[in-house]
Amino acid sequence: MRNHISVQPAFSVLRNSAALLLFSLLVGLPIRAAAAVEIEWAIVNHPNNAADTDVMVCCGNYVGTSGYGAVPYFYRISKYETTNAQYAEFLNAVAATDTHALYNTNMGDSNSPNRGGITRSGQSGSFTYSAIAGRENMPVNHVGFYDAVRFANWLHNAQPTGAQDETTTEDGAYTVTAEGIANDTIVRNRGATVFVPSEDEWYKAAYFSRWLNRFYDYPSSRDEPMICEGPGGSATRNAAACGHPLTDYTDVGSFTRSYSPNSTYDQGGNIWEWNENNAVCGVGCRGLRGGDFGSDPGGLAAANAEYRPVASESNLTSGVSCRGPPGPDPARVRSQCHPAYFWERPGRRKRLPVRSENLHRPATRSSL
């Protein structure tokens, strides 16, 4: 389940685990486990589409801006938000010693207001992680922007097991350095295969119909405001996990008949989602879209965007995108791109949800 530039196609190689272990011990390379996280991708095509003319009505520096959603290439984006179970697999692979605080202790509290979904056991050096029963398929919460970047790097690097270093989380789709984080200058590397979506990639996947060559107002292939329902999801068309008195997340993909023109789910409601954009808000913050379970319908609309400091984690998640050659075979897509909620673009370099503090806004739109 779920959760862009010219680059080389993504690929994966199956290895014999015993031989790989021996080789890793001899030469000091990370041990690569069998891929534990599989992403279902949606293909977003119709390259070179024109940008949307919708003008942002919210929020902050976004107000009055326009021109989102133009993408000159094919790419893929995860159908679903990244789940607690998927993020727990990531943590178990790279956070026995959690050098860069990829785990937020609020994740271990499933009650309001934290609404976490992952517990941690043991001591530093031997930490282990488990998704909380009943919350395995809910979107992961308390993920900062650079947590999402490191998750993307791990997927790009074929999900290795080992310390948080250049072979696992600190390089790959993005080169992560202390200086780059401090100055918020980290950008997607040429050749990235799995990555956090750009704002245009996220926007196009949510609202653009290649069949009609137009943008919808809501990420459910509709111009009418979405109906807030839940908990537990719904088979109602044009419905989402949004609006009070809803007080918690739902399993990803629960609204089975409410999908975007590109067959993604929950790009409206449930949890806010990060994107790479820092042009609107400046140094130290990144864009959010999609609203959450507490947003009114307007918060899910194309005309609503948000931003938060990169360190914000509460009520935030992220997705990922992935790039690889286009093709109709879903199994082939998974073998090429392995991530959770990221975008994929053929020959270039997809949705992991991340939440930040109190992003509930009436009649506005934002995303995670």
Buried (B, 14 or more C-beta within 10 A) or exposed (E): BBBBBEBBBBEBEEBEEEEBEEBBEEEEEBBBBEBBBBBBBBBBBBBEBEBBEBEBBBBEBBEEEEEBBBBEBBBBBBBBBBBBBBBBBBBBBBBBEBBBBBBBEBBBBBEEEBBBBBBBEEEEEEBEBBBBEEBBBBBBBBBBBBBBBBBBBBBBBBBBBBBBEEBBBBBBBBBBEEEBBEEBEBEBBEBBBBBBBBBBBBBBBBBBBBEEEBBBBBBBBBEEBBBBBBBEBBEBBBBBBBBEEBEBBBBBBBBEEBBBBBBBBBBBBBBBBBBBBBEBBEEBBBBBBBBBBBBBBBBBBBBBBBBBBBBBBBBBBBBBBBBBBBEEEEEEBBBBBBBBBBBBBBBBBBBBBBBBEEBBBEBBBBBB
